[in-house]
Amino acid sequence: MRLVVGLGSNLGDRLASLRSAVASIAGAHEVLARSRVYETDPVGGPPQPNYLNAAVLVRSTLEAAPFMEHLLAIETSMGRVRKELNGPRTIDLDMLWIDGVTIATDTLRVPHPRLVERAFALGPLLEVAPDASDPRTKHPYSALRFDRNTLRDVGQL
């Protein structure tokens, strides 16, 4: 399957965390493309530092649920602690989109339920998968309007 993973970090060496997570993903799956890295303001949650956000396009032979388990294992190995909703984190890995697939279970929702509301997810996704569309409506994500000014480019992933 072809999918996009969104990455975020706002604790510690944020860029190193993003790069380490991508290396872990690439160790088990084919990374087809990497977005640029953007600094963004936190959305929701308590007061906290700014995030670095990016995305990677991945090809995997795993189904969605085992792939998500792999992402959660990477987060745990990198010291991710879940204390509060939308709280600060060393690493956050989300399955944003899977080509042609919709999933709605208690533990997994794809496309990500807030994808189209968050420039920090949608912008990087469109860099790595400009042809991505909502699998339910077939509406291309590239036709959506979002505030690109909230994405401050800080370099390569």
Protein Blocks (a to p, Z undefined) as FASTA:
>chain_A
ZZddddddfehjfklmmmmmmmmmmmmpccfbdcdddddddeehjddddddddddddddf
bdfklmmmmmmmmmmmnopacfbghiacfbdcddfbdghiacddfkbccddfklmmmmkl
mmmmmmmmmmbccfklopafklpccdfklpccebjZZ
